[in-house]
Amino acid sequence: SINDNEEEEGPQKAPATFSRPKYTVPNQEAEQRLANIQDKVQDAYRSGSYKTGLKHAQDYLNQVKKHFVDTQAAESSNARIQKKRYDHPAIASAHNDVGLFHKLLGDFDQS
């Protein structure tokens, strides 16, 4: 019998185990290349060279998509990621840069 001060013990649960996501070391060469393009975008903006800035921003967007999406898809067994979703924050930021240059050039439909 169980007295009032004792609780009935149920089946023991195994301690929870957590698997850490697989992280890879960033490709430093690719990220440096992206940083260099981003510097060109910023320099063009500061100097008022909006046509040049738009070209650099479009190049940056394409390179960021290639780097972040293709890398994630290749390294993941997750089907959602393998579908190449373009939801990385760097991609959103690159889209904003392209839109800004279109706006500055008066291409409001494109922005």
Order of alpha helices (4+ residues) and beta strands (2+ residues): alpha-alpha-alpha-alpha-alpha
